[in-house]
Amino acid sequence: MKKIINMRQMSDNQKGIIKKISATGEMGRRIREMGLVTDNEIQIQGRAPLKDPVAVKIKDYVLTLRNDEASHIMVEVETG
């Protein structure tokens, strides 16, 4: 079964497909410039000790996002 959640709710090593980016303005532009666009597969690589930022693998590279940025990215994940 598939479910749509925001990236902030994903757990370590979980994979998903980006379905929607709700950020607008400068933040939305920066997110898209990093390659986080709809229909791309991502995987959570890990989190900092205080849970912010989060490391995300997309294609062949890893980038980090703050939790406030990750909250604007909706991802389809497999459940259970």
Secondary structure, DSSP 8 states (H G I E B T S, - for coil): -EEEEEGGG--TT-EEEEEEE---HHHHHHHHHTT--TT-EEEEEEE-TTS-SEEEEETTEEEEE-HHHHTTEEEEEE--
